[in-house]
Amino acid sequence: MWVRQILLIIIGLSSGMIVASGLFSFITGLGVISDFADRTHTGEHVLLYEDAVALGGILGNVFIIFQPHIPGAGWTLPVFGLLAGIFTGCWAMALAEMLDVFPIFVRRAKLLRCIPWVILGTALGKCAGSLLFFYQRWGR
């Protein structure tokens, strides 16, 4: 019986590592981390940023699986939500930029002067949608 459990543990961990490495390779391939380093002029810390992303993924999985009690979660949750939202938004923008979504959309919609307002409206809409979702979910 314990041999079966050990085999399941090995298969589960191996599968998780493969999926996680694929996701982190995708994030790195999109250029999100190098773009952050380029925009903040901290290119010498790229390896630190990559380690932080990997550590964040590992800790996120640990928190989801084991659900430990976190002291001070009342004030840290909004901070975490803000940082996770910023990262997810940057990841989505990097993916959209890589796929040339915005240049194609701007060309087809014939937007010439209002591009900053479209980007701001998209960001505010995503923010309002997220706030509404979490307010309805946790505000009960």
C-alpha positions as CSV (number, residue, x, y, z in Angstrom):
1,M,0.0,0.0,0.0
2,W,2.8,2.5,0.9
3,V,4.6,1.7,-2.4
4,R,1.5,2.9,-4.3
5,Q,1.5,6.1,-2.2
6,I,5.1,6.8,-2.9
7,L,4.6,6.2,-6.6
8,L,1.7,8.6,-6.6
9,I,3.8,11.2,-4.8
10,I,6.7,10.8,-7.3
11,I,4.3,11.1,-10.3
12,G,2.5,14.1,-8.8
13,L,5.6,16.0,-8.0
14,S,7.2,15.2,-11.4
15,S,4.1,16.3,-13.2
16,G,3.8,19.5,-11.2
17,M,7.5,20.3,-11.8
18,I,7.0,19.8,-15.5
19,V,3.9,22.0,-15.7
20,A,5.5,24.7,-13.5
21,S,8.7,24.8,-15.5
22,G,6.6,25.1,-18.7
23,L,4.7,28.0,-17.2
24,F,7.8,29.8,-16.0
25,S,9.5,29.3,-19.3
26,F,6.4,30.8,-20.9
27,I,6.6,33.8,-18.6
28,T,10.3,34.2,-19.3
29,G,9.8,33.7,-23.1
30,L,7.2,36.4,-23.2
31,G,9.8,38.8,-21.8
32,V,7.8,39.9,-18.8
33,I,10.7,39.7,-16.4
34,S,13.3,41.2,-18.8
35,D,10.8,44.0,-19.6
36,F,10.4,44.8,-15.9
37,A,14.2,44.9,-15.6
38,D,14.5,47.1,-18.7
39,R,11.9,49.6,-17.7
40,T,13.2,49.9,-14.1
41,H,16.9,50.0,-15.3
42,T,17.8,47.1,-13.0
43,G,19.0,44.6,-15.6
44,E,21.7,43.3,-13.3
45,H,19.0,41.8,-11.1
46,V,17.3,39.7,-13.7
47,L,18.3,36.4,-12.0
48,L,16.9,37.7,-8.8
49,Y,13.6,38.6,-10.5
50,E,13.4,35.1,-12.0
51,D,14.0,33.5,-8.6
52,A,11.3,35.7,-7.1
53,V,8.8,34.6,-9.8
54,A,9.7,31.0,-9.2
55,L,9.5,31.4,-5.4
56,G,6.1,33.2,-5.8
57,G,4.8,30.2,-7.8
58,I,6.1,27.7,-5.2
59,L,4.7,29.6,-2.2
60,G,1.4,30.2,-4.0
61,N,1.0,26.4,-4.5
62,V,2.0,25.7,-0.9
63,F,-0.6,28.2,0.3
64,I,-3.3,26.8,-2.0
65,I,-2.6,23.2,-1.1
66,F,-2.0,23.4,2.7
67,Q,-4.0,26.6,3.5
68,P,-1.9,27.7,6.4
69,H,-3.1,30.4,8.8
70,I,-1.4,33.7,8.0
71,P,-1.4,36.2,10.8
72,G,-2.3,39.7,9.6
73,A,-4.1,38.4,6.6
74,G,-6.7,41.1,6.8
75,W,-4.3,43.8,5.7
76,T,-1.9,41.7,3.6
77,L,-4.6,40.3,1.3
78,P,-5.3,43.7,-0.4
79,V,-1.6,44.2,-0.9
80,F,-1.2,40.7,-2.3
81,G,-4.2,41.3,-4.6
82,L,-2.8,44.5,-5.9
83,L,0.6,43.0,-6.6
84,A,-0.8,39.9,-8.2
85,G,-3.1,42.1,-10.3
86,I,-0.2,44.2,-11.5
87,F,1.8,41.1,-12.4
88,T,-1.1,39.5,-14.2
89,G,-1.9,42.7,-16.1
90,C,1.8,43.0,-17.2
91,W,1.8,39.3,-18.2
92,A,-1.4,39.8,-20.3
93,M,0.0,43.0,-21.9
94,A,3.2,41.2,-22.7
95,L,1.3,38.4,-24.3
96,A,-0.9,40.8,-26.3
97,E,2.2,42.8,-27.4
98,M,3.9,39.6,-28.5
99,L,0.9,38.6,-30.6
100,D,0.6,42.1,-32.0
101,V,-3.0,42.4,-30.8
102,F,-2.9,46.2,-30.2
103,P,-1.4,47.3,-33.5
104,I,-3.8,45.1,-35.5
105,F,-6.8,46.4,-33.4
106,V,-5.7,50.0,-33.8
107,R,-5.3,49.6,-37.5
108,R,-8.6,47.9,-38.0
109,A,-10.6,50.3,-35.7
110,K,-8.8,53.3,-37.2
111,L,-7.8,54.7,-33.8
112,L,-5.2,57.4,-34.1
113,R,-5.6,59.8,-31.3
114,C,-7.3,57.9,-28.5
115,I,-4.9,55.0,-27.9
116,P,-3.8,56.1,-24.3
117,W,-7.5,56.5,-23.4
118,V,-8.3,53.0,-24.8
119,I,-5.5,51.5,-22.7
120,L,-6.6,53.4,-19.6
121,G,-10.2,52.4,-20.1
122,T,-9.2,48.7,-20.5
123,A,-7.1,48.9,-17.3
124,L,-9.9,50.7,-15.3
125,G,-12.5,48.2,-16.6
126,K,-10.4,45.2,-15.6
127,C,-9.8,46.8,-12.2
128,A,-13.5,47.5,-11.7
129,G,-14.4,44.0,-12.8
130,S,-11.9,42.5,-10.3
131,L,-13.1,44.7,-7.5
132,L,-16.7,43.8,-8.2
133,F,-15.9,40.1,-8.4
134,F,-14.0,40.1,-5.1
135,Y,-16.5,42.3,-3.3
136,Q,-19.3,40.0,-4.3
137,R,-17.3,36.9,-3.3
138,W,-15.8,38.1,0.0
139,G,-18.1,40.9,1.0
140,R,-20.9,38.6,2.1
